[in-house]
Every structure is written in structure tokens, then in C-alpha cells.
Amino acid sequence: MAATSIVLSVVPDGTSVGNGLIIAALATSGVSSMLCLPVVWVQWTDTDEFDQTEDSFNRLLMIRNRRTVSYRVAWAIAHLAALLLIVGTPLH
């Protein structure tokens, strides 16, 4: 997002295909960042949950799987953002 913002502030204003791609890169970077937010949340276990180890384990596995999918999608979108920026900058 920082590189995209710098490119937008350095290049002159105008309407072109490159400008649209750079703005799309900024938007996809934002989406990628938002998808990473749930990945870093910490899951705290209450002491009452230690009695239900099987349920807690299954719940933690579901949380891990959901976070893994979210991170992988965010990573793919980040690649798309980088590609859009790389293609859009010379076209602008």
C-alpha cells in the first residue's frame, strides 16, 4: 500500500489505463490487509474450557483452518496488487 501511495503521489494527475491499474492495486492491497486482520487475533482459553478438551481442540482446529484460508486468500490478493502496480506504473 505504501508503494502504491507513493506512485500515486509522484506521478502527475491524469486519466489513463495505468492510473486505473494503480488505483486498483491500492484497493486490492487494502482488501488483502483487511483479510489478514483476523489472522493475528489471539484465541484465549478460559480455565472452564480445560474440562472440555475435545470440544476445545476441535474449535481451535476450525479457527486455525479459517485463519489459514483467510491468510492464503490475502496472500494471493497481495500478489495481484503487486502485479497491478507493476503493470500500471509504466502505463501511466
C-alpha positions as CSV (number, residue, x, y, z in Angstrom):
1,M,0.0,0.0,0.0
2,A,2.9,2.3,0.7
3,A,4.5,1.8,-2.7
4,T,1.1,2.4,-4.4
5,S,0.5,5.6,-2.4
6,I,4.0,6.8,-3.3
7,V,3.4,6.1,-7.0
8,L,0.1,7.9,-6.9
9,S,1.6,11.0,-5.3
10,V,4.7,11.1,-7.6
11,V,3.0,10.6,-11.0
12,P,1.1,13.5,-12.5
13,D,-2.7,13.5,-12.4
14,G,-4.5,12.3,-15.4
15,T,-6.8,9.6,-16.6
16,S,-5.2,6.6,-18.2
17,V,-5.3,2.8,-18.0
18,G,-2.2,2.9,-15.8
19,N,-3.9,5.2,-13.3
20,G,-6.8,2.8,-13.1
21,L,-4.5,-0.1,-12.5
22,I,-2.6,1.8,-9.8
23,I,-5.8,2.6,-8.0
24,A,-6.9,-1.0,-8.3
25,A,-3.6,-2.0,-6.8
26,L,-4.3,0.3,-3.9
27,A,-7.7,-1.2,-3.4
28,T,-6.6,-4.8,-3.6
29,S,-3.8,-4.1,-1.1
30,G,-6.4,-2.7,1.3
31,V,-8.6,-5.8,0.9
32,S,-5.5,-8.1,1.4
33,S,-4.6,-6.2,4.6
34,M,-8.2,-6.5,5.9
35,L,-8.2,-10.2,5.3
36,C,-5.0,-10.5,7.4
37,L,-6.5,-8.8,10.5
38,P,-8.4,-11.9,11.8
39,V,-5.3,-14.0,11.4
40,V,-3.4,-12.2,14.1
41,W,-6.1,-12.2,16.7
42,V,-5.2,-14.3,19.8
43,Q,-7.6,-17.0,20.9
44,W,-7.7,-17.1,24.7
45,T,-8.9,-20.2,26.5
46,D,-10.8,-20.0,29.8
47,T,-10.0,-22.3,32.6
48,D,-13.5,-23.8,32.4
49,E,-12.8,-24.9,28.9
50,F,-9.9,-27.2,30.1
51,D,-12.6,-29.7,31.2
52,Q,-13.9,-30.0,27.6
53,T,-10.6,-30.7,25.8
54,E,-12.1,-32.5,22.8
55,D,-14.5,-29.6,22.1
56,S,-11.8,-27.0,22.6
57,F,-9.4,-28.8,20.4
58,N,-12.0,-29.1,17.5
59,R,-12.9,-25.5,17.9
60,L,-9.3,-24.4,17.8
61,L,-8.8,-26.5,14.7
62,M,-11.7,-24.8,13.0
63,I,-10.3,-21.4,14.0
64,R,-6.9,-22.3,12.6
65,N,-8.3,-23.6,9.4
66,R,-10.4,-20.4,8.9
67,R,-7.4,-18.2,9.6
68,T,-5.2,-20.3,7.2
69,V,-7.7,-19.8,4.4
70,S,-8.0,-16.1,5.1
71,Y,-4.2,-15.7,5.0
72,R,-3.8,-17.7,1.8
73,V,-6.5,-15.6,0.1
74,A,-4.9,-12.4,1.4
75,W,-1.5,-13.6,0.0
76,A,-3.0,-14.2,-3.4
77,I,-4.7,-10.8,-3.4
78,A,-1.4,-9.2,-2.4
79,H,0.3,-10.8,-5.4
80,L,-2.5,-9.4,-7.6
81,A,-1.9,-5.9,-6.1
82,A,1.8,-6.1,-6.9
83,L,1.1,-7.2,-10.4
84,L,-1.4,-4.4,-10.9
85,L,1.2,-1.9,-9.6
86,I,4.0,-3.3,-11.8
87,V,1.9,-3.2,-14.9
88,G,0.1,0.1,-14.1
89,T,3.1,2.2,-13.3
90,P,4.8,2.1,-16.8
91,L,1.4,2.5,-18.5
92,H,0.8,5.7,-16.6
